[in-house]
Amino acid sequence: MTVAVLGAGKIGEALLSGLLDAGYDAGKLLFTERHPERAAELTERYGVAGVEVAEAAERADVLVVAVKPQDIDPLLDELSGLIGPSTLVVSMCAGLPTALFERRLPEGTPVIRVMPNTPMLVGAAMSAVSPGRHATDEHLRTVEELLSSVGKVIVLPESQQDAVTALSGSGPAYFFYLVEAMIDAGILLGVPRNVAQQLIVQAAVGAGKMLDEGGQHPVTLRENVTSPGGTTISGIRELEKHGVRAALLDAIESARDRSIELGKAHEE
Ligand SMILES: NC(=O)c1ccc[n+]([C@@H]2O[C@H](COP(=O)([O-])OP(=O)(O)OC[C@H]3O[C@@H](n4cnc5c(N)ncnc54)[C@H](OP(=O)(O)O)[C@@H]3O)[C@@H](O)[C@H]2O)c1
């Protein structure tokens, strides 16, 4: 099966790199890029051929669309004359519904929408996958298999994609923000920045591993380090006083609403 990545930017490159790391044959991968220097750099780094969109459409069984949502219109215009229902189209474009692709591509073209996130760069993506109207279980399995080489995969109804965008799409940014704020706290306490950074990053890595591998609920894990009259509960009281939980609920709801708003720009 030949896979072509259309738009090898951050996400497209991460996918190519993850597939190669997982043992995918470089000869079965293609990509398209607008800038020749960037294409040459990618070919040198990964041994994957950069081609024109027309060639990618002709040779690939699966086209992974990884351009920015604002660049989608000319690409769909170009693809509509080049592919048929035997090509599986996988869209990674935030906010764009499968219906948009189905409307603009030849009748019967199978489309699968994916919301990945940037930890794909280190093989730890969360990819939420939703099949469109013409995608079969086999198409879904193909995409699940491809994406499992760059992280975890979950299949969800498309109606939940805006929530997914807010939770796992933007999620890493919220963790980076928390880490940044905690490093600042270290500075406030007189700890050198590089030391504070090491302490907090390792706390985040350790907490992430415990959440992922330990099988315990986050409440249990938090209670285990919150002893009566201790230091952690003092800190928790301040987090509650400042409404951190409510702020997170509002932040994620607001990101979900923004995703809906962005998607509306492409409605008929
Ligand atoms: N980054 C994330 O955290 C994230 C998370 C989830 C989903 N996504 C989605 O993934 C997609 C890609 O995001 P990104 O962050 O990887 O963006 P990016 O780094 O800007 O990559 C997009 C690439 O596509 C190229 N491109 C645009 N139109 C093209 C065309 N017609 N033919 C060939 N190449 C074309 C762009 O070239 P130029 O440099 O010339 O523009 C750029 O190199 C977006 O739709 C985004 O919504 C991103």
The ligand as a Gaussian input file, in Angstrom:
#p B3LYP/6-31G(d) Opt

LIG

0 1
 N        0.329000      21.058000      14.665000
 C       -0.636000      20.552000      15.445000
 O       -0.581000      20.560000      16.674000
 C       -1.840000      19.908000      14.852000
 C       -2.647000      19.110000      15.658000
 C       -3.763000      18.506000      15.068000
 C       -4.063000      18.722000      13.734000
 N       -3.266000      19.516000      12.991000
 C       -3.632000      19.727000      11.613000
 O       -2.604000      19.233000      10.780000
 C       -2.553000      20.031000       9.604000
 C       -1.114000      20.440000       9.384000
 O       -0.690000      21.234000      10.483000
 P        0.853000      21.580000      10.675000
 O        0.972000      22.159000      12.037000
 O        1.699000      20.418000      10.283000
 O        0.993000      22.742000       9.584000
 P        2.265000      23.194000       8.741000
 O        3.514000      22.905000       9.519000
 O        2.007000      24.568000       8.246000
 O        2.246000      22.163000       7.513000
 C        1.437000      22.278000       6.390000
 C        2.341000      22.095000       5.171000
 O        1.543000      21.915000       4.002000
 C        2.127000      22.662000       2.935000
 N        1.113000      22.875000       1.904000
 C        0.070000      23.734000       1.903000
 N       -0.665000      23.601000       0.762000
 C       -0.079000      22.623000       0.037000
 C       -0.353000      22.034000      -1.235000
 N       -1.390000      22.434000      -1.977000
 N        0.469000      21.049000      -1.665000
 C        1.515000      20.650000      -0.924000
 N        1.839000      21.183000       0.283000
 C        1.058000      22.153000       0.770000
 C        2.602000      23.895000       3.642000
 O        3.506000      24.613000       2.847000
 P        3.785000      26.199000       3.156000
 O        4.923000      26.191000       4.090000
 O        4.073000      26.750000       1.822000
 O        2.545000      26.788000       3.760000
 C        3.220000      23.289000       4.901000
 O        4.530000      22.818000       4.667000
 C       -3.487000      21.218000       9.803000
 O       -4.662000      21.061000       9.062000
 C       -3.795000      21.192000      11.294000
 O       -5.120000      21.615000      11.541000
 C       -2.150000      20.110000      13.510000

